Every structure is written in structure tokens, then in C-alpha cells.
Amino acid sequence: MDTKTEIRERIEALRAFMKERGLAAFIVPSTDPHSGEYVPGHWESRKWISGFTGSAGTAVITLYNIGGLWTDSRYFLQAEEQLKDTGITLFKERMPETPSIPEWLGSVLPPGSEVGIDGWVNTTEEAIALRTELKSYGLQLTITEDPFAHMWEDRPNLPESPAHILPLAYAGISASEKIQAIRRHLNQCNADSILVSALDEIAWTLNLRGNDVHCNPVFISYLLITPDEVTLFISPRKLTPEVSAYLSGNGIQTKDYAGIADEITHFTGKSLLVPPETNYALSASIPSSVSVIRTDSPVKYMKAIKNETEIKGFHEAMKRDGVAMVRFLMWLEQAVQSGKETETSIDEKLYEFRSGQDLFQGISFDTIAGYQAHGAIVHYEATPESASTLKPEGLLLLDSGAQYTDGTTDITRTIALGPVSEAQRTDYTLVLKGFIALSKAEFPEGTCGTQLDVLARQFMWKAGINYGHGTGHGVGHFLNVHEGPHQIRMNHIPAPLLPGMTITNEPGIYRAGQYGVRTENTMLIVPSQTTEFGEFYKFEPLTLCPIDKKPIRPDMMTPEEKAWLNAYHRKVYQELAPLLNPEEQKWLEGATAPI
């Protein structure tokens, strides 16, 4: 049976579930009960029902032989191809002609129809907003059990790999100290307890890591902190004797993961802080006697501001990652001449160079290696079937990263493999100018990323060019490569940028069917100066890797931009050269020579 036929059969199975419960439509998000961006296979229901494999998107199936999938610009090309012949229509998010999900359902369903969602994989915030919006179109929201438990026969089990301890030498602050700090924050919010369901927040709080989510070193669990107790809800199979002793020594008791719903249903505390991303099923089960405080988790902000040990770890991790990148780029320069290398083979080679570095724990996301036209697919992932063979010409967009015990890396370089067109050089330089402008930014206390986003886009906008993704995201410390609450993007994200936060800088230009350009560094926010107008902050580059000079149009760059690039390259050479052999040093000297 071909894949598209299989998808259509799965959709019919979901429709049978809907008919039994009187539902006219069912909404399937990409998340799990922990509101994760990347989820274990057990919860990849949207991928299973639609055939669309991108990491972000929401599928909607109706009884009336129509369905839709909403996703962002990173995945437009991929989704269009994967949804073909499935009966599911692509809806491009943030495009003026695209209706919202409730708006579309209001146009295709009879008034009074019921729309179902699984309360375990939809956040409280989303469910409440969805109910209100559907009501405005004459529709009702119905919370159901997980429909895929009934129809997904070979569904992956929940992961059972053990958690492990992140030593204090890398974490910087003990778990007991972090818990005390969380309790102090709760007092400021007039809450005495908190339910933590975000996996990276649990891992950070307890100084534990895991292997339950691809590329993200977290473990499936919940954490309940009350005035007198701390309870970790986790599968007993994930607890080694060492981890059990460690938790006990920090005053943390454990209960089975499956027991969280019963625990919350019978919660006897006075008040409970429930972050907006908590799943609706748990949120709705809190007794009416409990005062519920719905506000952001303080852990989100505490984790985002890195301590001195974590900052030191980032610097060390970036050096080792820079060494791996230099060795790879040096190898690539020669290897591409053979005409035998592909997008997948170079990914394997880069992994080889990274895995040889101390403290390497794996990749931080699936590598995006897009040659020429594939570089225009923002989240392209090469397969043996789709992989292009590299030629000594044109552009290769390479976005990759690694997990090290002392830090997480995320870097993009666009590399000229040989002669490039004038149009490619122009776009490359426009991206570089925006990248440098943001890198040089200095800004007052209270500034959020939305206020700085235009710095990266200004030169493109003058040329009538834009890109659909955000310009920057936080990066976890040996944690998720995408970390909030702060971001740099066009739509309003109010979280302020504060010293100690990490943030990426990654503008790009994508010409569909031709090529893509993106340059990305991970940066650290640091104090700049104090004046009569208050505190000012700036960015310090953490990533250490040459930026390809070959595609640059020097005539488009100002003396100040050239000076910044030259200074950055001096820093790259000074930091990495002592870690390289003489041949590698010579290559790096040329790659970082002034323009």
C-alpha cells in the first residue's frame, strides 16, 4: 500500500471515532502533554494522521471529506509535496489570504457543530482561546480522550531510557538552591505551589538530563513543588539507583508518571501556579477549592539567564564546536572537487568531526544541508532519495548544531562551493549586512527582541525582500536548542532581553527553486554601559567560525561593517588557532584574513 493511500485510511479511522462522539471536526496539533516543540514518537499524531513530517503544524480533519493543515513558511514547500493526494489542503500561516482554523471551520461546518480536541495535547491557554473563537462562529468545543489510542496499532511506546545527573561542575547551581529560588518567586506571585510540565524546565531545575526527545536531552515527567515537598512524576524504569539516591539526597520524592492526574485531582494546597502551557486535561482537573494562578512559570526566566558556570561552559563548547567546523570546512573545500559528496554524506562527515570533540553528546537538531535549490527550503532535511550531489559551484546552506555537556551550539554558514552568480553575491551580502547590524546593536534595559528585529531586515526591505521566520531564539544550556521566553522576530514577543541570555542571529533570503542564504551565530547578551539614561546592553558572539568571504560584494559594505567582520575573524583566529595543527592554522588564517 502506498503512503498516500495509508494516510487516507487513517483519516477515515479518525472520522469513525468522530462519528461515534458526534464530532464534525477534530483538531490535531504537533505537541505533547508537555507542550514540546519536538516530541517523542508516541505523540507524533499529527505526523501520523497527515503524512506531513515537519516539526510544526496543526491538522484539522472534518467529517465532510475535507481537511486542512496549517504551518509556517519554513515548511510551505515541504507540506505542499507531502499533502498531495491526501485530501488535506495546505493553509499558509501568516499569509493575508489564510483563514484561522476557527474561521475556516465556521465556513465549512453547519452551525452548532462540535469540534473535538484531546485535552492532554492542547494547552490550557489554547483550549480557552479556541473555545471562545469557535463560539463566535456558532461552533462548540468538545474535549475528548486521545483518539489515536484507539486506532494507531503500531504506535511507539513512551520512551523508557534512564535519566542521568548533570554534575554541579557544569550546572553551576545545585537543585536544592534552584528549588529554594523557585519558592521565593512563588511567594512574589502569591502562590505556594507550582506544577511544572515543560520538560526543559524540569531538567534544568533538577540538574538532570535524559534521552527521551530527539536532540533535546530531556526526560518525560512532571514536577510538583509545594511549600513542604517536591515530587517528580516519572516512570520508575527511568530511575537508576544513582539518580534515585541523588533525588532523595535533595529532598525530592518520586511517584509514577501515570499518577499525575490523580494527584492534581486530589490536590489539597491553597494555591497552585499553573503556567499557560500546562495541558488542558490537568488544568481542568484542579479542585475548585484551590486558588489557581495562571501566569508564566518563573523557571522559564530563571533558566534563560545563564549563570557564570553555564556561560563559561558555552564559551568552551563553542571553541570545540568551532574546531570541528574549521576541520569540516577545510575538508569540504577539497572534497567537493570529487563530485561524489552529497547533502547526506557531508552531514555524516560533520557529525564525525563533532563527535571527536570532548563532552560531545549528540546533535542539537537535525542538520539542514541544502545545496542550491534545496537551500531555499528553510527546514530542508536531506534523505538518501532527495539528496543533491554537490558540485564545485553555487551555494551550500549548512545549519547545524551540537549538544555538549557544557553547552549547546547552533550555527549556520552559507558556503560558496565555487563560482556563484551576481544575484547570489548580492543576496549573500544583504544577509551579511543585516547580520552585522544586529550583532552590533546596543539597546536600553527593557528592550524586547521585536524592537531589534528590523535591524536584521532593513537592507533586504529596501530591496523588496523579506523572510518568513524569526531572526533569533534563545538557546538552552545542554538543553533545547530553541529556548524562550525571549525571541527576535517581527510579531510582538514582550519578553525583555537581559544579560546572561543567549540568542541567535539568523537572517536569510530564500529564492524558491534557486538557492537560499542564511548566516547565523549564537550570541550572549552582556552589559554595555550605564549612562544618565539607564543601563544599556549589547551582544557578544559566542559562535566561533569563519564567515565565507568569497560571496561577499565588498562594494555593498560600509567601512564599519568591514571593520566588524575583520574584528570577528580576528577573534575566531585567536580563540581557535591554539587548538589546531599547523596545516589547519594556515587554512584558518586565510579564511579569517581581513577584507
Secondary structure, DSSP 8 states (H G I E B T S, - for coil): --HHHHHHHHHHHHHHHHHHTT-SEEEE-S--TT--SS--GGG-HHHHHH---SSS-EEEEESSS-EEEEE-GGGHHHHHHHHTTTTEEEEETT-TT---HHHHHHHHS-TT-EEEEETTSSBHHHHHHHHHHHHHTT-EEEEE--THHHH-TT---------EE--HHHH-S-HHHHHHHHHHHHHHTT-SEEEE--HHHHHHHHTEE--SBTTB---S-EEEE-SS-EEEE--GGG--HHHHHHHHHTTEEEE-GGGHHHHHHT---SEEE--TTSBHHHHHTS-TTSEEE----HHHHHHHS--HHHHHHHHHHHHHHHHHHHHHHHHHHHHGGGS--BHHHHHHHHHHHHHTSTTEEEESS--EEEEGGGGGSTT----TTT--B--SSSEEEEEE-EEETTEE--EEEEEE-S---HHHHHHHHHHHHHHHHHHT-EEETT-BGGGTHHHHHHHHHHTT---SS-SEEE--SSS-SSEEEEEE-SS----B--TT-EEEE--EEEETTTEEEE-BEEEEEEEEEEETTEEEEEEEE--------TT--GGGS-HHHHHHHHHHHHHHHHHHGGGS-HHHHHHHHHHT---
